[in-house]
Amino acid sequence: MEKNTLIFGKDLEKIADQAIEAVLRTGRFLAKASIASVSQKEGHANFVTDLDVKVQEMLVTALTPLIPNASFLLEESDEAPRLSELVWIIDPIDGTQNFICQNRQSAISVGLFSQGTGLLGIVYNPFLEEIFTAVKGNGAFLNGNPIHVSEKPLSDAIICAGTSPYYEELHEKALHAVSALFPLCADFRRFGSAALEICYTACGRCDGYFEYRLSPWDYAGASVILTEAGGRIGSIEGGQLDYTQKSGIAAGGQAVFEALRKLL
């Protein structure tokens, strides 16, 4: 997509600038806020705080005027999404357990999609003041500086391995995958935020990423960033990602992506 592309008569880059400012503003609020309540959601060790809900409300309020006819796919929502041609996919706090533990590896994730194609991705860690951004066709950036995936082979690669902690039926499978991959790669990392781990792969801090089950809001925004950084991302099972349902995810540079998907 060329710069200044119009979507429904609106300039995509202008929308991106406004969306980035909304995410930055919301992130600054999050970085200063205190948790008032924590509750358990469905799944093992799956928590939500009052700030997840508050941040989501702030983002919806800020993003709605940018594209009034767009719909929202939200993590903290009990309602079935009204999917339109343009959809914002939002995770208000990716890495909620990290946020509760105050270990600074949590992020706001926002993606804008049109019929399964990512137009815009924003992932912001306000605790480290790092914002990853991408507009389709214009490259990927970290704090305004261009980023690119590494081109290491699997034998030299640092792999981020998601452990699917919410799904007890996948625990053994995830640990078996780590055990099988360990002698084939350089090492593993686990940060506890899928959005950040995919972005770390996009900027070369890590070289690949996989997890056996993620929701769309976990990977949507980061997937645009990774793709624009020259990487590949897709379902472990093969084929294109469906951004309306859960999927196993593999990501990385060309060589690592192909190796991960084959081995997993």
N, C-alpha and C positions, 0 to 999 in steps of 0.2 A: 504494500500500500504506500503510495507516495505521500509526502508531506502535504499538509493542508487538505487531506481527503475529507470530503463532507459525508456525514451520516445524518440522513434526514434533514439536510439543509444546515447542519452544524459542523463546524470545524473540529475534527477529532483531536488535534493537538491543543486547541483551546480548552476543550473538555478535559483533556488530560491534565493540563496545568491547574484547572480549577479543582479537579478531583484530588490531585496531589496536595494542594493547599488544604483541602478538607481533611485528608488523612493526616497531614502534619499537625493541624490544629487539634484534631481528636487525639492523636498520639501524645501531644504535650499535656493534654488533660489527663490521659491515662497514666503517664509517668509520675504525676503528682498526686494521684488519687489513692485512697485507702479502701481496701476491701471491707465491706460491711457484712456480707453473707456469702457462704459457700454451700452448695447443695450437690447431691449426687445425681448424675444422669444415668441413662441405660448403658450398661457395659462396665467392665472392670476398671476401677480407678478413673472414671470419667466424670470430671467435675465441671461445674459452672459457677461463676461468681455474679454478684449483682452488677459488677462493672462490665462483664461480657454483654449483658443486656443493655446497659446504659450506652456503651460505645456503639453497639449496633444501631440503637435509636438515633444517636448523633449522626452516624454515617448516612443512614437512610434519609434523614432530614436534609442533610447537606447535598446529597447526590441527586435526589429526586428532581429538583429544578433544572439540573443540567440536561437531562433527557426526560421530559415529563411522561413520555409514552413507554419508557423502559420498565421492565419488571425486576423483581429482586429474588434471588435464591439465597437464603439466610441460614446460618447455623442455628441461631437461637430463635427459632420460630416454630410454633405448633401448627401453623397453617400450611396447606399445600401451596406451592408457589404458583403464581399466575405467570407462566412463561410466555413472553412476547418475542419479537424478532431481536430486540436488544435486551440483554439481561445483565444486571450487576450481580456478581457472586461474591459474598462477603463472609469472612471469618473475623469477628471483632477482636478476638484474642486467640491467636494460634499459639499453642503452648501454655494453656491455662494452668497446668500443674507447675510449670516453671514460674509462672506469674505468682502463684500462691507461695512458692518457695523463695521468691525474690532472687532468682539466679540470673536474670537479665537476658534470657534467651526466649523472648516472646515477641510476637509481631501482629500488627494489623495487616490483613490481606484483603485486597480488593481486585477484582477482575471484571472487565467489560467484554461481553461475548455477543456475537451475532451468529445464530444458527450453528453453534459449535466451534466457531472460529474466534480466537482471542484477539481482541483489538487493543486492549490496554491492560497492563498489570502493574500493581503497586504493592510492595511489601515493605512495611516500616517497622523497625525495631526502635521505639522511642527511648529505650533504656541505654542503648549504645549510640543513638542518634545516627542510625544508618538507614537510608531509604533506597530500595531497589526499584527501578521504574523501567517500563518499556512501552512503546507504542508500536503496533505492527508495522514492520517495514523500516523502522528508524533506529534499530539497535537497542541495546540494553545498557543501563547505567547504574552505578552505585554512587550516591551523593553527587550526581552530575558527571561523573567520570565514566568513560566507556569500559565495559567489562566483556570478557569472552571466556568460554569454557576452555579447559585444558584439552590437549589432544594426546594425553598419556595412554598407553596400553593398560589393560587390566592389571598386568604384573607390577606396574609402578603406581597404581591408583590407590588413593585414599577413598574409601567407600562409606557413605552415610547409610546406616541400616536402620530403618524403622522397624519397631518390634510389634506393631499392632496391639498395643496393650489393652485396648477396650474389648478385644475379641479373643476370649480364652481358647476357642477352638483353633486359633492360628498361632498360639504361643510356641508350640513344639515345631511347627513348620518354619516359623521365622528363625528360631534358634538353630534349627538344622541347616537353613540356608546360610546363616553366618558361619557355621562350622565348616560347611562345604566350600565357601568362598574364601575363607581366611587364608589357606595356603596359596591361593591363586592371586591375591592382591597384596598391596604393601601394608595396609592396616585398615581399621574401622574407626568411625566416629559416630557418636549419638548425641544430638543436641536437644531432642525433645520437641522440635517444632518442624513439621514437614515443610511449611512454607520457607522457613529460613534454610533448612538443609538443601532444598532445591535451589535456592538463591546462592548458597555457598558453592554449590556445584556450578552455577552459572558464572561465578566470578573466579573460579579456579582454586578456592580454598579447599575444596574437596573435588573429586573427579567423577563421582557417580553417586546415585541414590536409588534405594528401592524400599518399598513397603507393600505388604500383601493386601492391605485394604485401607483405602482413604476415601473420605467424602469429598465432593467437588470443591467445597470451600477450603479444604486443606491444601489443594494443589492448583486451583484455577489461576489465581493471580501470578503465582510463581512460574507456572508453565509458560505464560507469555514471555516472562523475563528470560527463562532458560532458552526458549526457542530463538528469541531475538539475540541472545548471546552466542548463538551458533550451535547450541546443543540439541539433543533429541529427547523427547519424552513420549511415553506411550504406555498402554496397558501391558502388564506382564503376560496376559493371555494372548496378546497380539491384536493388531488392528488399532484404529483410532480411539482416542478417549471419548467417552460420553460424559459431558459435563453436567448431566442431570442425575447421575447415580454413582454409587461407590465403585471403586475399581482398585486393582493392584497396579502399582506404578513402578516403572523403571525409568531412569533418566541419566544423562551424562553426555560426554562427547561421543562422536560416532563409534569409536572402537569399544569404549566401555559400555555404551548403551546396547550395542549388538551382543556383546559378551554376557551382560547381565540378563538380558531377555532370553538368550539361549540357555544359560545355566539355570535360571529360576523356573 
